[in-house]
Amino acid sequence: MIGLILITGLGLIGCEEKNQKYYLKHIDSAKEKLEECRNGLNKAFRQNDEKLFEKIKNDTECQAAENAIKEDRIQQAKLEQERKAAEEKLALETEMTAIRNQIADKSWQKSINEYLKVEGGNVLFSTPSPKCKAREIVYNEKVDEGKKELKQLSFEAIKEQMMSLCKLEQRRGSNCAVAQSALEEKATEDLANADIQTIESQKPLYCAEDIYSLKAFRKSWEKLLIEKTQNI
């Protein structure tokens, strides 16, 4: 009786339907089956046996093996993509931690100066390295930190610091640029809820001669004035 059960069990295993699900679990068998099917198609083509060609072409196991191989390739590509993404994320986080540790005791101004000292981090038309990406992220963090700190001050106080910083460095992305951006945002925020009379009264402040060349402030003031005028 036990022997009969074992034989019956083996028979069921051997008769497992070889569909796409089966071949997906047995990719080597799928490859062997597909090779067998392709050899059969080539033989039918050489012998000009149209019936045999159509039979093999429409064979459900041949189709299942081919579809399983295609699906497996998609899955493997996805796994490889996920592996690379995880690897890149780890490399980026490692570089960011290293950079943050290096500038831990530095102010946002000094941190930005350190960033500007390093040239050629991102090469045009090439994928930036994890170190370059990390530097860019930490730099942007310091820019946000600088603007947040500056915007705690009055418009005039920010303006004074901006003038001082711009005497030292005026390159794009410098502390001077950060202060200019903070001053523009401060002007916009200060006047956001003001009425038209208040906005007009502040023109000498926001359009003063010493910052008149910085069009952003003048444009911010003009934009707010136009918006308030249209809402009257």
Buried (B, 14 or more C-beta within 10 A) or exposed (E): EEEEEEEEEEEEEEEEEBBBEBBBEBBEBBBEBBEBBEEBBEEBEEEEBEEBBEBBEEBEBBBBBBBBBEBBEEEEEEEEEEEEEEEEEEBBEEBBEEBBEEBEEEBBBEBBBBBBEEEEBEEEEEEEBBBBBBBBBBBEBBBEBBBEBBBEBEBEEBBEBBEEBBEEBEEEBBBBBBBBBBBBBBBBEBBEEBEBEEBEEBEEBBBEEEBEEBEBBBEBBBEBBEEBEEEE
